[in-house]
C-alpha cells in the first residue's frame, strides 16, 4: 500500500470512530420496499423514529427498528456514562443499497421460462447528536 492510500485509510478509520452507525447486510427485502420505510425515519429524533417503526404495518419496519436499536447500542459503547435522553440523538442518514440478487426460474407456457429476481439490500444507518449538527452548520 502506498503512502497516500495508507494516510487516507487512517483518516477514514479515525472519522469512523467519531460516527455512530449500524449496518444490515443481505436483508431479504427488495430495496424499493426498504427505502419507503427508511424515508419515514430519516432526520427524525431516535425515540420518535422507534415509535414510528414499531407501529408501522410494513414488514421492513421490524428490521429497521432492530437496526436503530443496534446503532443506539453502538452509540452507548462509545459514550459510556452519557444518558440518551440528554444527548438528543437523531437519525442523520439512512442508505439503502441493493444487495445480492438470487436468480430463479419460473416455468412458463410452451417450454419457455421466466426469470425471477429475488432481491436483497444493504442498509446503513448513521446517528448524530442534534447539538453537533447545529454546531457544524454555524
GROMACS elastic network, one bead per residue, 0.5 to 0.9 nm:
[ bonds ]
;  ai    aj funct       b0    kb
    1     4     6  0.83499   500
    1     5     6  0.63510   500
    1     6     6  0.64125   500
    2     5     6  0.53773   500
    2     6     6  0.62051   500
    2     7     6  0.86926   500
    3     6     6  0.51083   500
    3     7     6  0.61168   500
    3     8     6  0.85511   500
    4     7     6  0.51495   500
    4     8     6  0.60921   500
    4     9     6  0.84618   500
    5     8     6  0.50983   500
    5     9     6  0.59443   500
    5    10     6  0.85216   500
    6     9     6  0.50237   500
    6    10     6  0.61666   500
    6    11     6  0.86347   500
    7    10     6  0.51595   500
    7    11     6  0.62720   500
    7    12     6  0.87585   500
    8    11     6  0.50072   500
    8    12     6  0.62402   500
    8    13     6  0.85468   500
    9    12     6  0.51642   500
    9    13     6  0.61107   500
    9    14     6  0.86681   500
   10    14     6  0.61430   500
   10    15     6  0.86102   500
   11    14     6  0.51782   500
   11    15     6  0.62197   500
   11    16     6  0.86830   500
   12    15     6  0.51427   500
   12    16     6  0.62419   500
   12    17     6  0.88544   500
   13    16     6  0.52384   500
   13    17     6  0.66326   500
   14    17     6  0.52526   500
   14    18     6  0.70479   500
   15    18     6  0.54182   500
   15    19     6  0.66620   500
   16    19     6  0.50423   500
   16    20     6  0.77384   500
   16    21     6  0.86359   500
   17    20     6  0.77657   500
   17    78     6  0.83709   500
   18    78     6  0.85029   500
   19    75     6  0.84238   500
   19   126     6  0.72530   500
   19   127     6  0.73679   500
   19   128     6  0.73944   500
   20    71     6  0.64139   500
   20    72     6  0.78612   500
   20    74     6  0.62702   500
   20    75     6  0.54100   500
   20    78     6  0.81576   500
   20   125     6  0.85240   500
   20   126     6  0.58402   500
   20   127     6  0.53439   500
   20   128     6  0.68250   500
   21    68     6  0.87763   500
   21    70     6  0.83103   500
   21    71     6  0.51874   500
   21    72     6  0.82627   500
   21    74     6  0.69779   500
   21    75     6  0.77905   500
   21   124     6  0.70910   500
   21   125     6  0.54488   500
   21   127     6  0.59612   500
   21   128     6  0.88781   500
   22    67     6  0.63891   500
   22    68     6  0.75056   500
   22    69     6  0.89619   500
   22    70     6  0.62116   500
   22    72     6  0.86017   500
   22    74     6  0.74197   500
   22   123     6  0.83270   500
   22   124     6  0.59849   500
   22   125     6  0.54195   500
   22   126     6  0.67474   500
   22   127     6  0.87150   500
   23    67     6  0.71741   500
   23    70     6  0.87065   500
   23    71     6  0.83289   500
   23   122     6  0.73232   500
   23   123     6  0.56662   500
   23   125     6  0.63331   500
   23   126     6  0.88684   500
   24    27     6  0.66814   500
   24    63     6  0.86177   500
   24    64     6  0.86340   500
   24    67     6  0.69481   500
   24   121     6  0.82629   500
   24   122     6  0.56302   500
   24   123     6  0.50399   500
   24   124     6  0.64870   500
   24   125     6  0.85489   500
   25    99     6  0.74812   500
   25   120     6  0.85915   500
   25   121     6  0.66972   500
   25   123     6  0.65420   500
   25   124     6  0.85941   500
   26    29     6  0.84901   500
   26    98     6  0.85696   500
   26    99     6  0.56923   500
   26   100     6  0.68028   500
   26   120     6  0.55108   500
   26   121     6  0.53216   500
   26   122     6  0.56301   500
   26   123     6  0.86043   500
   27    30     6  0.82310   500
   27    31     6  0.89593   500
   27    63     6  0.83043   500
   27    99     6  0.78074   500
   27   119     6  0.88525   500
   27   120     6  0.53210   500
   27   121     6  0.52332   500
   27   122     6  0.63686   500
   27   123     6  0.80327   500
   28    99     6  0.88438   500
   28   118     6  0.80009   500
   28   119     6  0.66995   500
   28   121     6  0.67671   500
   29    32     6  0.83701   500
   29    33     6  0.68926   500
   29    34     6  0.67296   500
   29    59     6  0.87147   500
   29    60     6  0.70498   500
   29   118     6  0.84414   500
   29   119     6  0.64677   500
   29   120     6  0.50923   500
   29   121     6  0.64607   500
   30    33     6  0.55278   500
   30    34     6  0.64732   500
   30    35     6  0.88148   500
   30    98     6  0.76916   500
   30    99     6  0.88733   500
   30   118     6  0.77049   500
   30   120     6  0.51919   500
   30   121     6  0.62971   500
   31    34     6  0.50335   500
   31    35     6  0.60216   500
   31    36     6  0.87614   500
   31    96     6  0.63428   500
   31    97     6  0.65314   500
   31    98     6  0.56916   500
   31    99     6  0.81696   500
   31   119     6  0.73532   500
   31   120     6  0.65254   500
   31   121     6  0.52799   500
   31   122     6  0.80022   500
   31   123     6  0.88730   500
   32    35     6  0.52445   500
   32    36     6  0.66777   500
   32    96     6  0.85711   500
   32    98     6  0.88807   500
   33    36     6  0.54129   500
   33    37     6  0.70554   500
   33    38     6  0.89865   500
   33    58     6  0.85442   500
   33    59     6  0.89071   500
   33    60     6  0.71443   500
   34    37     6  0.53784   500
   34    38     6  0.61735   500
   34    39     6  0.86974   500
   34    58     6  0.89985   500
   34    59     6  0.88650   500
   34    60     6  0.57112   500
   34    61     6  0.79217   500
   34    64     6  0.83758   500
   34    96     6  0.70871   500
   34   121     6  0.79968   500
   34   123     6  0.84947   500
   35    39     6  0.59630   500
   35    40     6  0.86511   500
   35    94     6  0.88148   500
   35    95     6  0.82509   500
   35    96     6  0.62074   500
   36    39     6  0.54676   500
   36    40     6  0.68642   500
   36    60     6  0.88638   500
   37    40     6  0.52815   500
   37    41     6  0.71398   500
   37    53     6  0.79867   500
   37    56     6  0.86392   500
   37    58     6  0.74776   500
   37    60     6  0.67436   500
   37    61     6  0.61476   500
   37    64     6  0.78932   500
   38    41     6  0.56444   500
   38    42     6  0.62620   500
   38    60     6  0.89441   500
   38    61     6  0.83111   500
   38    64     6  0.76181   500
   38    94     6  0.63314   500
   38    95     6  0.79581   500
   38    96     6  0.77369   500
   38   123     6  0.89556   500
   39    42     6  0.54227   500
   39    43     6  0.88429   500
   39    94     6  0.79354   500
   40    43     6  0.87102   500
   40    44     6  0.82688   500
   40    49     6  0.80500   500
   40    52     6  0.80137   500
   40    53     6  0.85127   500
   41    44     6  0.53612   500
   41    45     6  0.82485   500
   41    46     6  0.84813   500
   41    48     6  0.84176   500
   41    49     6  0.53379   500
   41    50     6  0.84589   500
   41    52     6  0.75976   500
   41    53     6  0.79580   500
   41    91     6  0.69543   500
   41    94     6  0.83764   500
   42    45     6  0.88834   500
   42    49     6  0.83685   500
   42    90     6  0.84547   500
   42    91     6  0.56729   500
   42    92     6  0.64646   500
   42    93     6  0.59314   500
   42    94     6  0.62497   500
   43    46     6  0.89816   500
   43    90     6  0.62264   500
   43    91     6  0.51144   500
   43    92     6  0.53028   500
   43    93     6  0.69032   500
   43    94     6  0.89205   500
   44    47     6  0.84978   500
   44    48     6  0.67595   500
   44    49     6  0.58921   500
   44    89     6  0.88121   500
   44    90     6  0.55350   500
   44    91     6  0.55445   500
   44    92     6  0.77441   500
   45    48     6  0.54702   500
   45    49     6  0.60853   500
   45    50     6  0.87642   500
   45    88     6  0.71398   500
   45    89     6  0.60385   500
   45    91     6  0.62943   500
   45   130     6  0.85655   500
   46    49     6  0.50106   500
   46    50     6  0.61943   500
   46    51     6  0.87033   500
   46    68     6  0.77986   500
   46    72     6  0.85212   500
   46    88     6  0.79174   500
   46    89     6  0.57741   500
   46    90     6  0.51364   500
   46    91     6  0.61501   500
   46   127     6  0.83637   500
   47    50     6  0.51391   500
   47    51     6  0.63430   500
   47    52     6  0.86703   500
   47    89     6  0.84751   500
   47    90     6  0.86111   500
   48    51     6  0.51151   500
   48    52     6  0.61627   500
   48    53     6  0.86663   500
   49    52     6  0.50046   500
   49    53     6  0.61560   500
   49    54     6  0.85198   500
   49    65     6  0.82708   500
   49    68     6  0.84289   500
   49    90     6  0.86202   500
   49    91     6  0.79244   500
   50    53     6  0.51673   500
   50    54     6  0.60203   500
   50    55     6  0.87643   500
   50    65     6  0.61083   500
   50    68     6  0.73564   500
   50    69     6  0.81940   500
   51    54     6  0.51088   500
   51    55     6  0.64208   500
   51    56     6  0.85770   500
   51    65     6  0.89353   500
   52    55     6  0.56501   500
   52    56     6  0.61366   500
   52    61     6  0.86967   500
   53    56     6  0.51466   500
   53    57     6  0.84679   500
   53    58     6  0.85640   500
   53    60     6  0.89577   500
   53    61     6  0.51744   500
   53    62     6  0.68526   500
   53    64     6  0.73735   500
   53    65     6  0.58066   500
   54    57     6  0.84612   500
   54    61     6  0.71209   500
   54    62     6  0.69867   500
   54    65     6  0.69314   500
   55    58     6  0.89404   500
   55    61     6  0.85884   500
   56    59     6  0.81931   500
   56    61     6  0.63925   500
   56    62     6  0.84521   500
   57    60     6  0.87982   500
   57    61     6  0.75535   500
   58    61     6  0.55430   500
   58    62     6  0.78404   500
   59    62     6  0.60434   500
   59    63     6  0.76802   500
   60    63     6  0.54641   500
   60    64     6  0.63563   500
   60    65     6  0.86739   500
   61    64     6  0.50211   500
   61    65     6  0.59241   500
   61    66     6  0.86429   500
   62    65     6  0.51362   500
   62    66     6  0.64809   500
   62    67     6  0.87655   500
   63    66     6  0.52677   500
   63    67     6  0.63416   500
   63    68     6  0.88666   500
   64    68     6  0.62461   500
   64    69     6  0.86622   500
   64   123     6  0.83970   500
   64   125     6  0.88845   500
   65    68     6  0.51784   500
   65    69     6  0.63600   500
   65    70     6  0.86717   500
   66    69     6  0.50648   500
   66    70     6  0.61656   500
   66    71     6  0.86976   500
   67    71     6  0.62289   500
   67    72     6  0.86411   500
   67   123     6  0.86098   500
   67   124     6  0.86720   500
   67   125     6  0.73805   500
   68    71     6  0.50636   500
   68    72     6  0.62338   500
   68    73     6  0.86550   500
   68    91     6  0.83142   500
   68   125     6  0.72335   500
   68   126     6  0.88723   500
   68   127     6  0.85906   500
   69    72     6  0.50430   500
   69    73     6  0.62494   500
   69    74     6  0.86915   500
   70    73     6  0.50155   500
   70    74     6  0.62611   500
   70    75     6  0.86582   500
   71    75     6  0.62131   500
   71    76     6  0.86700   500
   71   125     6  0.72508   500
   71   126     6  0.73817   500
   71   127     6  0.70060   500
   72    76     6  0.62430   500
   72    77     6  0.87250   500
   72    84     6  0.84971   500
   72    89     6  0.86961   500
   72   127     6  0.78452   500
   73    76     6  0.50088   500
   73    77     6  0.63017   500
   73    78     6  0.88733   500
   74    77     6  0.51280   500
   74    78     6  0.65592   500
   74    79     6  0.87202   500
   75    78     6  0.53365   500
   75    79     6  0.60989   500
   75    80     6  0.86122   500
   75    84     6  0.89650   500
   75   127     6  0.80310   500
   76    80     6  0.57831   500
   76    81     6  0.82451   500
   76    82     6  0.76865   500
   76    83     6  0.84884   500
   76    84     6  0.80266   500
   77    80     6  0.60082   500
   79    82     6  0.58799   500
   79    83     6  0.86902   500
   80    83     6  0.84374   500
   82    85     6  0.88168   500
   82    86     6  0.75495   500
   82    87     6  0.75026   500
   83    86     6  0.54983   500
   83    87     6  0.65835   500
   84    87     6  0.52404   500
   84    88     6  0.68029   500
   84    89     6  0.71851   500
   85    88     6  0.60953   500
   85    89     6  0.81365   500
   86    89     6  0.86578   500
   87   129     6  0.61365   500
   87   130     6  0.75321   500
   87   131     6  0.77475   500
   88   128     6  0.84789   500
   88   129     6  0.57251   500
   88   130     6  0.55867   500
   88   131     6  0.74164   500
   89    92     6  0.86777   500
   89   127     6  0.65288   500
   89   128     6  0.56070   500
   89   130     6  0.59392   500
   89   131     6  0.86925   500
   90    93     6  0.89485   500
   90   126     6  0.87084   500
   90   127     6  0.56934   500
   90   128     6  0.55239   500
   90   129     6  0.61566   500
   90   130     6  0.62703   500
   91    94     6  0.74901   500
   91   125     6  0.73021   500
   91   126     6  0.61474   500
   91   128     6  0.65383   500
   91   129     6  0.88732   500
   92   125     6  0.78003   500
   92   126     6  0.55309   500
   92   127     6  0.51207   500
   92   128     6  0.56858   500
   92   129     6  0.85921   500
   92   133     6  0.89373   500
   93   124     6  0.79768   500
   93   125     6  0.58738   500
   93   126     6  0.51061   500
   93   127     6  0.70473   500
   93   128     6  0.88019   500
   94   123     6  0.70156   500
   94   124     6  0.56553   500
   94   126     6  0.63717   500
   95   122     6  0.79589   500
   95   123     6  0.55739   500
   95   124     6  0.50696   500
   95   125     6  0.65414   500
   95   126     6  0.87314   500
   96   121     6  0.66078   500
   96   122     6  0.57437   500
   96   124     6  0.66309   500
   96   125     6  0.88311   500
   97   120     6  0.88421   500
   97   121     6  0.55762   500
   97   122     6  0.51368   500
   97   123     6  0.64241   500
   97   124     6  0.84767   500
   98   101     6  0.82957   500
   98   119     6  0.74376   500
   98   120     6  0.61361   500
   98   122     6  0.60261   500
   98   123     6  0.87165   500
   99   119     6  0.70546   500
   99   122     6  0.55441   500
  100   118     6  0.86702   500
  100   119     6  0.66723   500
  100   120     6  0.58107   500
  100   121     6  0.71859   500
  100   122     6  0.89820   500
  101   117     6  0.61570   500
  101   118     6  0.56134   500
  101   120     6  0.61925   500
  101   121     6  0.88654   500
  102   116     6  0.81868   500
  102   117     6  0.58082   500
  102   119     6  0.65383   500
  102   120     6  0.82809   500
  103   115     6  0.68803   500
  103   116     6  0.58566   500
  103   118     6  0.63285   500
  103   119     6  0.87157   500
  104   114     6  0.85059   500
  104   115     6  0.59246   500
  104   117     6  0.63477   500
  104   118     6  0.75327   500
  105   113     6  0.62006   500
  105   114     6  0.57964   500
  105   116     6  0.58274   500
  105   117     6  0.87440   500
  106   112     6  0.88787   500
  106   113     6  0.55938   500
  106   114     6  0.50349   500
  106   115     6  0.61682   500
  106   116     6  0.66049   500
  107   111     6  0.74947   500
  107   112     6  0.64878   500
  107   114     6  0.63189   500
  107   115     6  0.88269   500
  108   111     6  0.64284   500
  108   112     6  0.50082   500
  108   114     6  0.62400   500
  109   112     6  0.58984   500
  109   113     6  0.77822   500
  110   113     6  0.89185   500
  128   131     6  0.85422   500
  128   132     6  0.71634   500
  128   133     6  0.71757   500
  129   132     6  0.52468   500
  129   133     6  0.63829   500
  129   134     6  0.89726   500
  130   133     6  0.51150   500
  130   134     6  0.65328   500
  130   135     6  0.88454   500
  131   134     6  0.54972   500
  131   135     6  0.63815   500
  131   136     6  0.89205   500
  132   135     6  0.51821   500
  132   136     6  0.63076   500
  132   137     6  0.88080   500
  133   136     6  0.55662   500
  133   137     6  0.65688   500
  134   137     6  0.53029   500
  134   138     6  0.65477   500
  135   138     6  0.55675   500
